[in-house]
């Protein structure tokens, strides 16, 4: 009897991890299937909230171009018949590229289909919407599979084998793919950017990210979706330890924010974290805490802090 009980316990121990994995995989697949790009959302709702300076192809002729930085090579079959009822807000060129030039509302009509554009300076820029989408895309498609340090992100950035920490490389990969104007940390030229002043840095080091955003006064203690978050290690005094992407930020009360991130190079994979951040407390003091059960509806992100020694150093304002 004793041997039978031990054998049964062994079977349970062996089965449990696989049962949990299957459940996790199903949830990843479900959320990935539900994920929509900004262009796909435009197509499904016939509505878009954008900002002055945004530019994107008429979604009725091209549903998605990923990565977005390949848009320049796109050969449109557009017939030139789309119209804008408010050219002070949105204009269309001969290739079907819509450019947003003013605040207000414009209706774009093409082959009996109408796309309503709502332009307001409070809206997320189109490239930032794409930035958030691509961060979620990489997280959900990867399904937290462990990767070598020389992975697809490092290959893209270094172009040769270089086995180093890749958290900043991951944010650079997403920045480039989303079509943000990009710079190195010491070559930022804000005057060359469009009116909405969206930009990102292609840097392999967290400290260089901080240097760049700090140099143009774009480092802040207030989070927004599409910003980068830099963590510092309170235990050893380092201010540049790790970097991730803020994909959701909800203001609560008393200066607290509910934050969800997507972060590369966390235990050799891409993870998402949800935690409470206190903007009243600056690094190196503790300003991160775990959420209560009411904020734990999504079964996929990590609700346990990566370490008790980290704190939010600040946020890089990409827009």
Steps between C-alpha positions, in 0.01 A plus 500: 500500500781738588664445159167559322451832682852612412446403136171693491664808652779479241245487216320806641827692530588416140157585361436830681762709320375386159136565597590852607703557184211392279265739679754780471557428131128511433470841668800634308346379175164655586645841584727492195204422274310796650792741458443761229741745340402869472417445132287194579313704762436771240359239263272345762368828645538737199627747758844621615631730772828653381721808535643772280814369329374144464524332160371160390368331188128490432404179682256393228793444263764366741394338826842472660863566428719347771759606574372850436846630412459314168217732395733694270537194274128436474365512143136604519230388255292796611294653218503854638126530556487547880384837630525689828211722600733717708842554342593732786504189720604211271641478148566202270784472249509311169606176676218498755715634784289696749679787677345670802565876494246656737269438796134422439302234315542374143314228313699307242284338230626228268289257294186563712694442822547782750772536764437761768814666637484673837808717547586634844829583669401273792481192276782248480704546181446227243862381529459468878184295452707277272783495756266368771343250260839358397616468863185297576548306175852389596392407852192302401662325203810403700290350781787542747719247324859520622746640246879509469665837555582511130138495387312670214508837677877486561560377144304795362683754716860375501506325161756261649509264795501696824372325812412787733195624688234589241230697684593828329552319170142370531357851543712619205364217283141599578582870452636435152224261393228744612635771274603755763761756390821359647830641624806406698512653846740780400341593165141591593367784288152595623475783248510244217201307636135545412273713712412221741869453588490119515841333505692201627860397552685205349731414789631176645572648844244618755723789608511633145120502489495711817772732368305565182159569647647699788699719257178631340300521823287195416562300819208513745345337806153485342425193281301482177431206268782490246763640737806300602557420867848484649560312825776555752641253751459639852727237648819612327417858402487443123258737328503323161422132550226401258256649246155400378198634312190641669198366309233607750497771769191582703503781755349387829507742794758685707757489219484122457485331160405151389763406243532212256830454322657279235868432573769308316784307663302408810619150591611463135156567356240772439267558795216731595472646850213674679577701814417817692740792460506794745607817317548684830796281591821534301781252450688361693203472736246221457227619261366171362249269666297197404138544398196385691276225362262749336772586245589138416243423232754412230650155571812549286707790647727468802356651818796414721772765482817382328699596809443698818817699432386678185320831478378710210775746410276685255333498158629590155238716327488373144214738422 
